[in-house]
Amino acid sequence: MDRTPKKPAAAWNDTRLVRECLSGSEQAWSLLIEKYKALIYSIPVKYGLPPQEAADVFQATCMELLTRLPQLREPGALPKWLMQVAHHQCYRWKRQSQRVVSRDAQPDLPEPKTPAIAETLVQQTQEEQMLREAMAELAPKCRRLIELLFFETPPRPYREVASELGLAVGSIGFSRQKCINRLRRRLGELGLD
């Protein structure tokens, strides 16, 4: 009998998630969307789309994922593919909202080309996704400590952080450094130095 503990579904890598999705697992689909929802939604936010349009881009991207996932050759390319789809959806929305000339009046007008995605935007979005993945893999107390100290504006005072986490105020600095080191190590493993 195999006594090795199985990884929880939330820790599945993209290859397993894609395989399970393609086999019809609803749990895998939920986990896949949960894993990448912030990545997908971050693209329309960067384009400055209002919340309703950002939600439409998110939904269109998820629909594209649903219909085209069987064609994905390399599961490791999924994050970049999702960014591309979301960028194209944003560009399409922007283009439609800024259209002034009627194509009916001038049928010879060429169809506008989709511009190449700015490499810095792609890089920034990939790094944000790596950070989300690395944060998700931290122990809950460590993740919450980093969130309280670095992701809130303004950051909370150590006294409040210590109270919420049940720690001594004097141990926050040590715990913070230990958690940051774990996060850095995981980010390095993901390829973000």
C-alpha atoms as a printed R data frame, in Angstrom:
    type eleno elety resid chain resno       x      y       z
1   ATOM     1    CA   MET     A     1   0.000  0.000   0.000
2   ATOM     2    CA   ASP     A     2   1.339  3.424  -0.970
3   ATOM     3    CA   ARG     A     3   1.729  5.546   2.164
4   ATOM     4    CA   THR     A     4   3.173  8.626   0.496
5   ATOM     5    CA   PRO     A     5   0.956 11.626   1.154
6   ATOM     6    CA   LYS     A     6  -0.775 12.973  -1.915
7   ATOM     7    CA   LYS     A     7  -0.420 16.626  -2.791
8   ATOM     8    CA   PRO     A     8  -3.592 18.603  -2.158
9   ATOM     9    CA   ALA     A     9  -5.379 19.612  -5.352
10  ATOM    10    CA   ALA     A    10  -4.445 23.264  -4.768
11  ATOM    11    CA   ALA     A    11  -0.766 22.327  -5.163
12  ATOM    12    CA   TRP     A    12  -1.230 20.715  -8.590
13  ATOM    13    CA   ASN     A    13   1.105 22.013 -11.265
14  ATOM    14    CA   ASP     A    14  -0.187 23.305 -14.604
15  ATOM    15    CA   THR     A    15   0.509 20.022 -16.401
16  ATOM    16    CA   ARG     A    16  -1.679 18.102 -13.994
17  ATOM    17    CA   LEU     A    17  -4.349 20.826 -13.918
18  ATOM    18    CA   VAL     A    18  -4.582 20.841 -17.725
19  ATOM    19    CA   ARG     A    19  -4.683 17.027 -17.882
20  ATOM    20    CA   GLU     A    20  -7.430 16.898 -15.244
21  ATOM    21    CA   CYS     A    21  -9.405 19.681 -16.946
22  ATOM    22    CA   LEU     A    22  -9.248 17.849 -20.257
23  ATOM    23    CA   SER     A    23 -10.507 14.693 -18.559
24  ATOM    24    CA   GLY     A    24 -13.567 16.625 -17.362
25  ATOM    25    CA   SER     A    25 -12.714 17.372 -13.726
26  ATOM    26    CA   GLU     A    26 -14.815 20.275 -12.446
27  ATOM    27    CA   GLN     A    27 -12.486 20.612  -9.454
28  ATOM    28    CA   ALA     A    28  -9.515 21.069 -11.792
29  ATOM    29    CA   TRP     A    29 -11.373 23.749 -13.772
30  ATOM    30    CA   SER     A    30 -12.184 25.589 -10.547
31  ATOM    31    CA   LEU     A    31  -8.570 25.350  -9.393
32  ATOM    32    CA   LEU     A    32  -7.263 26.513 -12.771
33  ATOM    33    CA   ILE     A    33  -9.517 29.583 -12.798
34  ATOM    34    CA   GLU     A    34  -8.726 30.297  -9.137
35  ATOM    35    CA   LYS     A    35  -4.993 30.075  -9.835
36  ATOM    36    CA   TYR     A    36  -5.075 32.459 -12.781
37  ATOM    37    CA   LYS     A    37  -7.984 34.805 -12.051
38  ATOM    38    CA   ALA     A    38  -5.760 37.571 -10.681
39  ATOM    39    CA   LEU     A    39  -3.410 37.262 -13.660
40  ATOM    40    CA   ILE     A    40  -6.262 37.474 -16.179
41  ATOM    41    CA   TYR     A    41  -8.024 40.328 -14.387
42  ATOM    42    CA   SER     A    42  -4.779 42.306 -13.996
43  ATOM    43    CA   ILE     A    43  -4.533 42.816 -17.767
44  ATOM    44    CA   PRO     A    44  -7.745 44.869 -18.251
45  ATOM    45    CA   VAL     A    45  -6.917 46.790 -15.081
46  ATOM    46    CA   LYS     A    46  -3.558 47.774 -16.622
47  ATOM    47    CA   TYR     A    47  -5.413 48.880 -19.755
48  ATOM    48    CA   GLY     A    48  -7.512 51.162 -17.556
49  ATOM    49    CA   LEU     A    49 -10.801 49.446 -18.368
50  ATOM    50    CA   PRO     A    50 -13.743 50.150 -16.069
51  ATOM    51    CA   PRO     A    51 -14.813 47.256 -13.787
52  ATOM    52    CA   GLN     A    52 -17.662 46.024 -16.018
53  ATOM    53    CA   GLU     A    53 -15.468 45.884 -19.111
54  ATOM    54    CA   ALA     A    54 -12.666 44.263 -17.123
55  ATOM    55    CA   ALA     A    55 -15.154 41.608 -16.027
56  ATOM    56    CA   ASP     A    56 -16.189 41.118 -19.668
57  ATOM    57    CA   VAL     A    57 -12.535 40.660 -20.683
58  ATOM    58    CA   PHE     A    58 -12.078 38.172 -17.831
59  ATOM    59    CA   GLN     A    59 -15.128 36.203 -18.950
60  ATOM    60    CA   ALA     A    60 -14.106 36.245 -22.635
61  ATOM    61    CA   THR     A    61 -10.611 35.047 -21.692
62  ATOM    62    CA   CYS     A    62 -12.033 32.206 -19.594
63  ATOM    63    CA   MET     A    63 -14.333 31.198 -22.456
64  ATOM    64    CA   GLU     A    64 -11.346 31.160 -24.815
65  ATOM    65    CA   LEU     A    65  -9.509 28.978 -22.279
66  ATOM    66    CA   LEU     A    66 -12.440 26.586 -22.120
67  ATOM    67    CA   THR     A    67 -12.708 26.210 -25.884
68  ATOM    68    CA   ARG     A    68  -9.006 26.197 -26.771
69  ATOM    69    CA   LEU     A    69  -7.401 24.303 -23.887
70  ATOM    70    CA   PRO     A    70  -7.319 21.022 -25.857
71  ATOM    71    CA   GLN     A    71  -5.078 22.776 -28.416
72  ATOM    72    CA   LEU     A    72  -2.511 23.893 -25.814
73  ATOM    73    CA   ARG     A    73   0.685 22.005 -26.604
74  ATOM    74    CA   GLU     A    74   2.747 23.040 -23.569
75  ATOM    75    CA   PRO     A    75   0.990 23.516 -20.192
76  ATOM    76    CA   GLY     A    76   3.961 25.594 -18.996
77  ATOM    77    CA   ALA     A    77   3.006 28.204 -21.591
78  ATOM    78    CA   LEU     A    78  -0.465 28.642 -20.084
79  ATOM    79    CA   PRO     A    79   0.228 31.874 -18.126
80  ATOM    80    CA   LYS     A    80   1.720 33.645 -21.147
81  ATOM    81    CA   TRP     A    81  -1.066 32.348 -23.397
82  ATOM    82    CA   LEU     A    82  -3.690 33.673 -20.949
83  ATOM    83    CA   MET     A    83  -1.950 37.072 -20.926
84  ATOM    84    CA   GLN     A    84  -1.960 37.147 -24.725
85  ATOM    85    CA   VAL     A    85  -5.660 36.302 -24.907
86  ATOM    86    CA   ALA     A    86  -6.526 38.919 -22.277
87  ATOM    87    CA   HIS     A    87  -4.401 41.539 -24.083
88  ATOM    88    CA   HIS     A    88  -6.154 40.791 -27.367
89  ATOM    89    CA   GLN     A    89  -9.549 41.017 -25.676
90  ATOM    90    CA   CYS     A    90  -8.584 44.393 -24.167
91  ATOM    91    CA   TYR     A    91  -7.287 45.669 -27.480
92  ATOM    92    CA   ARG     A    92 -10.473 44.526 -29.216
93  ATOM    93    CA   TRP     A    93 -12.578 46.311 -26.590
94  ATOM    94    CA   LYS     A    94 -10.498 49.504 -26.845
95  ATOM    95    CA   ARG     A    95 -10.637 49.420 -30.641
96  ATOM    96    CA   GLN     A    96 -14.419 48.988 -30.663
97  ATOM    97    CA   SER     A    97 -14.968 51.747 -28.128
98  ATOM    98    CA   GLN     A    98 -12.783 54.213 -30.058
99  ATOM    99    CA   ARG     A    99 -14.135 53.493 -33.516
100 ATOM   100    CA   VAL     A   100 -15.237 56.678 -35.182
101 ATOM   101    CA   VAL     A   101 -15.291 55.766 -38.867
102 ATOM   102    CA   SER     A   102 -18.086 53.545 -40.123
103 ATOM   103    CA   ARG     A   103 -16.735 50.597 -42.071
104 ATOM   104    CA   ASP     A   104 -19.995 50.578 -44.056
105 ATOM   105    CA   ALA     A   105 -19.216 53.980 -45.524
106 ATOM   106    CA   GLN     A   106 -15.660 52.967 -46.472
107 ATOM   107    CA   PRO     A   107 -15.497 49.221 -47.161
108 ATOM   108    CA   ASP     A   108 -11.924 49.465 -48.507
109 ATOM   109    CA   LEU     A   109 -10.553 50.462 -45.114
110 ATOM   110    CA   PRO     A   110  -7.993 47.865 -43.949
111 ATOM   111    CA   GLU     A   111  -8.682 46.033 -40.715
112 ATOM   112    CA   PRO     A   112  -6.476 47.486 -37.962
113 ATOM   113    CA   LYS     A   113  -3.667 45.202 -36.818
114 ATOM   114    CA   THR     A   114  -3.282 44.114 -33.230
115 ATOM   115    CA   PRO     A   115  -0.146 45.759 -31.857
116 ATOM   116    CA   ALA     A   116   2.577 43.653 -30.315
117 ATOM   117    CA   ILE     A   117   2.308 43.529 -26.565
118 ATOM   118    CA   ALA     A   118   4.831 45.764 -24.886
119 ATOM   119    CA   GLU     A   119   7.558 43.468 -23.569
120 ATOM   120    CA   THR     A   120   7.767 45.343 -20.271
121 ATOM   121    CA   LEU     A   121   4.048 44.850 -19.653
122 ATOM   122    CA   VAL     A   122   4.349 41.127 -20.361
123 ATOM   123    CA   GLN     A   123   7.392 40.861 -18.084
124 ATOM   124    CA   GLN     A   124   5.657 42.769 -15.298
125 ATOM   125    CA   THR     A   125   2.543 40.608 -15.551
126 ATOM   126    CA   GLN     A   126   4.615 37.402 -15.497
127 ATOM   127    CA   GLU     A   127   6.505 38.588 -12.422
128 ATOM   128    CA   GLU     A   128   3.245 39.437 -10.664
129 ATOM   129    CA   GLN     A   129   1.936 35.943 -11.390
130 ATOM   130    CA   MET     A   130   5.143 34.378 -10.039
131 ATOM   131    CA   LEU     A   131   4.730 36.438  -6.874
132 ATOM   132    CA   ARG     A   132   1.098 35.292  -6.492
133 ATOM   133    CA   GLU     A   133   2.182 31.660  -6.943
134 ATOM   134    CA   ALA     A   134   5.074 31.982  -4.487
135 ATOM   135    CA   MET     A   135   2.830 33.702  -1.925
136 ATOM   136    CA   ALA     A   136   0.216 30.949  -2.262
137 ATOM   137    CA   GLU     A   137   2.843 28.341  -1.383
138 ATOM   138    CA   LEU     A   138   3.917 30.030   1.860
139 ATOM   139    CA   ALA     A   139   2.562 28.815   5.181
140 ATOM   140    CA   PRO     A   140  -0.651 30.730   6.027
141 ATOM   141    CA   LYS     A   141   0.897 32.647   8.946
142 ATOM   142    CA   CYS     A   142   3.918 33.650   6.844
143 ATOM   143    CA   ARG     A   143   1.711 34.688   3.910
144 ATOM   144    CA   ARG     A   144  -0.496 36.801   6.192
145 ATOM   145    CA   LEU     A   145   2.534 38.454   7.813
146 ATOM   146    CA   ILE     A   146   3.868 39.522   4.412
147 ATOM   147    CA   GLU     A   147   0.422 40.700   3.315
148 ATOM   148    CA   LEU     A   148   0.006 42.822   6.450
149 ATOM   149    CA   LEU     A   149   3.473 44.344   6.254
150 ATOM   150    CA   PHE     A   150   3.887 44.866   2.509
151 ATOM   151    CA   PHE     A   151   0.568 44.634   0.680
152 ATOM   152    CA   GLU     A   152  -1.552 47.036   2.700
153 ATOM   153    CA   THR     A   153  -1.466 50.781   2.271
154 ATOM   154    CA   PRO     A   154  -0.489 52.158   4.652
155 ATOM   155    CA   PRO     A   155   1.362 49.205   6.166
156 ATOM   156    CA   ARG     A   156   0.181 48.214   9.604
157 ATOM   157    CA   PRO     A   157   2.281 48.925  12.681
158 ATOM   158    CA   TYR     A   158   4.089 45.945  14.195
159 ATOM   159    CA   ARG     A   159   1.830 46.167  17.264
160 ATOM   160    CA   GLU     A   160  -1.300 45.500  15.147
161 ATOM   161    CA   VAL     A   161   0.408 42.777  13.133
162 ATOM   162    CA   ALA     A   162   1.594 41.041  16.300
163 ATOM   163    CA   SER     A   163  -1.907 41.219  17.783
164 ATOM   164    CA   GLU     A   164  -3.591 39.761  14.681
165 ATOM   165    CA   LEU     A   165  -1.070 36.936  14.293
166 ATOM   166    CA   GLY     A   166  -0.713 36.139  17.990
167 ATOM   167    CA   LEU     A   167   3.006 36.975  18.047
168 ATOM   168    CA   ALA     A   168   5.163 39.036  20.368
169 ATOM   169    CA   VAL     A   169   5.969 42.468  18.918
170 ATOM   170    CA   GLY     A   170   9.691 41.758  19.320
171 ATOM   171    CA   SER     A   171   9.464 38.646  17.143
172 ATOM   172    CA   ILE     A   172   7.923 40.365  14.112
173 ATOM   173    CA   GLY     A   173  11.284 41.429  12.637
174 ATOM   174    CA   PHE     A   174  12.741 37.924  12.889
175 ATOM   175    CA   SER     A   175   9.560 36.302  11.542
176 ATOM   176    CA   ARG     A   176   9.391 38.841   8.719
177 ATOM   177    CA   GLN     A   177  12.961 38.066   7.639
178 ATOM   178    CA   LYS     A   178  12.375 34.317   7.787
179 ATOM   179    CA   CYS     A   179   9.230 34.650   5.650
180 ATOM   180    CA   ILE     A   180  10.917 36.980   3.144
181 ATOM   181    CA   ASN     A   181  13.789 34.504   2.785
182 ATOM   182    CA   ARG     A   182  11.301 31.695   2.042
183 ATOM   183    CA   LEU     A   183   9.525 33.899  -0.482
184 ATOM   184    CA   ARG     A   184  12.812 34.874  -2.162
185 ATOM   185    CA   ARG     A   185  13.901 31.244  -2.349
186 ATOM   186    CA   ARG     A   186  10.601 30.225  -3.963
187 ATOM   187    CA   LEU     A   187  10.714 33.158  -6.400
188 ATOM   188    CA   GLY     A   188  14.237 32.074  -7.376
189 ATOM   189    CA   GLU     A   189  12.956 28.552  -8.022
190 ATOM   190    CA   LEU     A   190  10.252 30.048 -10.272
191 ATOM   191    CA   GLY     A   191  12.908 31.963 -12.197
192 ATOM   192    CA   LEU     A   192  12.499 35.425 -10.696
193 ATOM   193    CA   ASP     A   193  15.773 36.678  -9.272
